[in-house]
Amino acid sequence: MQHKLTVSSIAAYAVVLGGAVIMLLPFWFMFVFATRSDAEILSVPPPIWFGNALLANLNQLLERLPYFWHNLSMSFYVATATTLANLFFCSLAGYGFAMYDFKYKGTAFAIVLGTTLLPAFLSMIPSVLIFTLFDWMNQPRALIVPGMCAAFGVFMMRQYIATAIPKDLIEAARIDGCTEFGIFWRIIVPLVTPAFGTLGLVTFIGTWNNFMSPLVVMRDMEMFTVPLALRSLAGTGQVPYGAIAAGSAIAVLPLLVMFVLASKRLIEGMTAGAVKA
């Protein structure tokens, strides 16, 4: 059926297009500035098309950040480990809240949700004290362990499992002799892959872009994640805008690749509840 354009629909398309342009402009200028010298970046008006200073910016970046590739691998390691752990523990907790009935279940779930209201900076001092006690300072585990089971992930997986998986399926598996963990691993996990795609993408991007936790925990430049390493360039005298833009462009490439690979699962996970309703 052919969709008829009206004034209201054209206005809606214009608003969506304008919002998309506004959101994409920072990415466009980041890639453009990665190929421009600092003088060109600071000129008025700024350049809007690519230049030929990419190699010079990369050389300057690697000269000022000799551990840049290690910083990049550190970000990838921390984000991947946190995402995998978050998917496992959040789905396990969500499965428990969705399929099991136990005393004080509602209170326990309310406490889990209540932790999302606490400002992140409130936990910084206790976290530093605990990491110092465990000798975890300047170690990747200090960034991975706190994000292994986020309250938002528990809530999301609980809602998805409760609406998408019938309890009769669980009872049938028990009658067939499947263990409780076997039900979770063999039945629940394959059925929640759309939610895995959404939660995995959100967790990976959030961990990759996390700046405050590495700032508090990491001490040596070799152990910095990419956001912290690029930020350190701003405190080395004259700010190398071209080098920072080049490093930022390299750092954002894994996120773009992951978004392309997981975008289908992301849409399925975001719309599954609405379709079922």
Order of alpha helices (4+ residues) and beta strands (2+ residues): alpha-alpha-alpha-alpha-alpha-alpha-alpha-alpha-alpha-alpha-alpha-alpha-alpha-alpha
